[in-house]
Amino acid sequence: MTDEERLVAEIPGHLKERVDVDAKTNKEIVTEALQVYYGVADGDGLQALRHRLEQEQERKERLQREKERKEEKLNETADNIERLQSQLEQFTEDLDDYEEELADLIAQAEENSKMNLLADIKPVRDIADRHDKSPETVIEDVRERSDFDDGRFTRGRGRVKR
């Protein structure tokens, strides 16, 4: 006669699914698991240790796969950061260049009091082309950054060579 006790326990559903597909009986699975957990060494202890070793190897493989996926995501994120930093630097450089060209145009107009700032003059068209803006936008930006009266932005004053 064996010394056996009845054990009733609720277990997570994902573990129950594994128990249901295992060829062993519920009793065998629970006994083996408890022997492994408590380190009981009897005739079945070797099998329990092998099973525990197999579980740990599977766990290691799963963690390795997770690590590789996370490293891939980390590399993608690092690439995105690098790309965005490059775009930001380029955008900042372009903006600085544009502001510098506007300042040069304003200085040129200050030196030449007869220069009208119109959308169709060459310096304005050139700035617009280099910075993918309309000449009208360049004129509006000059107007915002300068102290010129409205007359400088209309025809009728002195003409400038184009």
Beta strands, then each sheet from edge to edge (+ up, - down):
end
